[in-house]
Amino acid sequence: MEDTLLLVGSLSNDLMRVANLTQRGSSKAALRFLQEAKRWSRPLQKQDVASYILNIAKDISNREDDISIESAEQYLMYSILLQNYALHSK
């Protein structure tokens, strides 16, 4: 379970960074953190997690390098959902 929480928390942090950096106009840095988020989302898909967490991980893994303002809002929402899951699934 601790490995799963590490994956969820790391994905949450990176998605938050992507959202914040995109909003600030730092697209190069946002793109780098999106790549890191994809790195966390792949092993998360193999974990025993709630279905909505699995759907988030699949969505992140399948995304192109999309760092638009619209996608940043979705990344922010995903980050909060993942953070809540990590905090309350113990």
Secondary structure, DSSP 4 states (H G I P E B T S, - for coil): -HHHHHHHHHHHHHHHHHHHHHHHT-HHHHHHHHHHHHHHHHHHTTS---HHHHHHHHHHHH--S---HHHHHHHHHHHHHHHHHHHH--
